[in-house]
Amino acid sequence: MTALHHHDEHPAARAARVLDDELASVVDVPLWSMTAADAAEVLVTLTRVRSRLDALLVRVLHHAEVVGVGSDSGARSAAAWWAHETRVTRAEAARLARLGVVLEEHGDVASALGTGEIRTDQARAVVD
């Protein structure tokens, strides 16, 4: 982890960096000492976090389209650039980009995904 303080960092960028650092610190931690109650709690919490992360990801992806991320490298879209940079399939990048657009029109669904009440595939099913 870095001790540098990022003064002008956007809150979403800071959250992504901190989440990345925290997950990196536990990804290989042995789980043998985890109790059943702990495992149950972690499963529920990670499921909620995963929905929240997807909600943020599709919002950032939509914003990236608006501000032209990838255009300086000749990418057709921010989704295409993101797929190339991260090895996300182009199909999945396109699906998530579409979800980011339609969630802007469906605030209640976006809110439910952002609070972790529903999963990404459920959000897609509601808005498609």
Salt bridges, closest charged atoms under 4 A:
GLU9 OE1 - ARG17 NH2 2.75
GLU92 OE1 - ARG95 NH2 2.82
GLU92 OE2 - ARG124 NH2 3.34
GLU104 OE1 - HIS62 NE2 3.46
